[in-house]
Each structure stands twice: as C-alpha cells, then as structure tokens.
Amino acid sequence: MSEGILPLAAMEKIMKKNGANRVSADAKEAMRDALEDLGRKVAEKANQIAKHAGRTTIKAEDIKLAIKS
C-alpha cells in the first residue's frame, strides 16, 4: 500500500456519493493516486501563473486558470 496525502476514506466517500455501492481497497488507492497526481499538476501550473503575475501567493484565480489550461 502506498502512502498518500489524501485519506482513503475520503476516496470511498466520493465514489459512494457518485453511485458506487461498494469500493475495493485497490480502487480507493487508485483514486487517491489519480487525484494526488492531478493536484500536483494543477498546483505546479498555478504556481507558474502566480509567479508570472509577480506574486508568491497562489490565489483561487490561479487554480481556476491552471485547470482551464
């Protein structure tokens, strides 16, 4: 089992709120890995956007722009 930042219980909750009856441990880990990877990519892009704007603080608008690009 890999160590992640996001809790596995939250992954199960997301999947169950979207219609899953049961969720395997492997599915929870796969979801966590995917979301953490996506989060890293968005954070990296948002940081680039903030730096380009001359800021060291990432704002919500940076996140929104990072997701769009």
N, C-alpha and C positions, 0 to 999 in steps of 0.2 A: 504494500500500500504506500503510495506517495504522500508526502506531507504537502499540504496546501494551505493557503491563507483562508480561503472560504470554508465554512463548515459544511460537512456532508449533509447534515440535517436540513440546511437551507436549500440544498440542491433537490432533495426529496420533496420539500415543500413546494418549490417552484414547479416541479413536474406533476405533482398531485393536483395543484391548483389549475393545471392545464390539461387535466383529464386522465392522468395515469392512475390506475388502481393500485398497482404495486411497482416498486422500483428496486432493482438489484443494486448491490454494493458497487459492482463494476460500472453500472450506469451513473450512479452518483459521482464516482470518481472521474468518469469521462466528462460529465457535465462540468464538474469543478475545473478540470484541466482546460476545457474549452473556454469557459468564462474567464479564467485567470489569464489565459493567453490573449484573448480579445481585450481584456482590461489593460494588460501590459502594452499592447499595441496602441490603444486609444490614449493611454497616459503618455506614452512616448511622443505621439503626434501632437497632443495637447501641449506638452512641454515645449515642443518646437514652435508652435503657434504663439505661445506666451513669450518666448524668447525673441521671436521675430517682432513682436509688439513692444519689446523693450521692458518686459516685466519678468519678475522671478516667481510671481504668484500665478498659478493656474486658476482660471475662472470657469464658471459654468459655460460661458460662451465658447471658451476654448475646447471644452469637451464636446459641445454640440457641433462645432466646426470639424473637429477631429473625426467624429462619427460620420459626418457627411462626406468627407474626402476619402 
